[in-house]
Structure formats: structure tokens, C-alpha cells
Amino acid sequence: MEFPRTPLSLLTCLREGVTESEWERSWQRFLELYQHPLSASAHACYRHHTGGGQAPAEFFEDVVAIVVADFFSKGQRRYDPSKGRLRTYLRFIVNARVVDALRKERPANQRPFPGAELAAPPEEGEAEREAFHQALLATLLEELRSQVSPAQFEIFERVRLRMESPQQVAEELGVRRNVIDKSIHKSMTKLRELARRGDYQQEFYP
């Protein structure tokens, strides 16, 4: 499957004049990167507003779907990077949609939903941070793949991601063990370089 060439230009692809195939791939990538973080945020907001209550999976699936639809229809154009991170912006949308859903569930004589402050989602919790870290890792690996040779990425993927034996990989590829070690070192150096970029730091780290 093809992915956008520059993951961090997702908003550019979604908002500006690009080819239809680039636009479609960008939306697919947006869903892949943010679906889990959005779901984690929805769970956190639900617990915050219900005092730790539980809801069926369908509740959170619906919230995420509505958030994505909102962002698709208008939110992407309203988002202003100079005012904060996309991560924070999406959490505010999630919080508002969770509150909307809770209000609809309450009997008419008990509305409005008490204690729901739309401008103040709960503080980001461990589950949300972990979800965004996973999104960061997926983005970094995608960009690493685009910046190193296929052979180098294959070695990195097999040894560091699949946890295969470096010696076994060397034997199967018909190269010396030190070739594997040097390739891994180069990939890790490039990965750290990418992770230090300001746009990654701003979007994915608290």
C-alpha cells in the first residue's frame, strides 16, 4: 500500500490542491495515525465526565467516527498551527463530541448534562500519551523507510522490529555480520535525527 511521501504534510495534502490519489492516501494515513489516539481520548473524556463510568465499544466508535467527520468537513480548515498542536485541537473536538453523546443519552427532564465544560477536556493521561507515541513511531518508521535504501530498511525491520538474530539475518542475506551492525547503526542514527525535528517534537510530545 502506498503512503504520502511526507507524513507531516498531511494537512497540506488535505487542504490544498493535490492529486486525488494523494488526497485519498493522506486521509487513509490520517485515520491510521489518529484512530487509536482519538479512541484513547474519547475513553478518557468519558471517564472524566461520568466519574469513571463504562460504555459499550459502539459509543467510542461512534464518537471517533463523528470526530473524523467533523474534522473532514470543517475542522481541518479551522485548525491554526500557530495557536497550538493538532493533537490538542483534536482532543477538544473529542471532548465536545463525548459531551454531546452523553447529553443525548440523558432523559429530557435531566438535561443539560451537569459538569460538562466543553473548553476543558481532562488532562492528557498515560493511555493517550502512549497512543500518540505509537503514532509517532509509525510516522518515524514510514519516513525512515523513505530515506534509506530498501536493503537497509529490511535489515533494520528484521533485527529491530521483528527481533530476528543479526547473525541469522546476515547469513540469509549473504553478508558479513559487521555489515548488519553498520546498517543498524546508520538506521538508528537517521531515526534519532528525524525524531529531533521540531515538527515531530511539537506534535507528538507533551
PEDADA-V6467 format. One record per residue. NEAR is the number of other C-alpha atoms within 12 Angstrom. Layout:
# PEDADA-V6467
near
NEAR
NEAR
This chain:
# PEDADA-V6467
near
7
17
29
31
21
24
35
32
25
30
30
23
29
31
25
16
12
18
15
15
16
26
26
21
26
32
30
24
30
33
24
25
30
37
32
27
37
45
37
33
43
46
40
34
42
34
25
27
30
23
15
12
14
19
22
12
15
15
24
33
25
23
35
34
25
28
36
29
20
22
31
25
14
15
23
27
19
19
24
16
18
10
11
17
21
33
35
32
29
38
40
33
36
44
40
32
40
42
37
29
30
33
23
17
17
16
11
11
10
12
16
18
23
16
17
27
20
22
18
21
31
30
20
28
22
17
21
32
26
21
27
37
26
23
31
33
24
27
34
32
30
27
29
31
30
24
21
24
16
15
22
29
29
26
38
36
27
24
26
23
18
13
14
19
20
30
21
18
30
26
17
16
18
14
19
17
21
16
22
33
23
19
31
29
20
22
33
27
17
25
29
19
18
26
26
18
17
13
21
30
21
21
27
32
26
19
